[in-house]
């Protein structure tokens, strides 16, 4: 009888993912990513979108096992939103420090409407 996991050098994350109810879906996702990375100019996100969505759905259906990964993903998304908000706040501060001009006020429509 063969080993449950195909490689002794497999990463801990992969072993964890294959230890739950989404083993087959994760393996299909892993293969898609490997194939996309081999291809020249292939966009991994675009090429593997459907299997990624299926994997996430599977993980949510087995959230009792995959909750650590789901929680980490949620925390990463929240941090990304906070980072975007900080960047937007920084851009707004730079804009107001530069004289507070609103780019839209220089549009032909705005200039034309203020001349009436």
Buried (B, 14 or more C-beta within 10 A) or exposed (E): EEEEEEEEEEEEEBEBBBBBBBBEBBBBBBEBBEEBEEEEEEEBEEBBEEBBEBBBEBBEEBEEBBEEBBEEEEEEEEEEEEEEEEEEEEEEEEEEEEEEEEEEEEEEEEEEEEEE
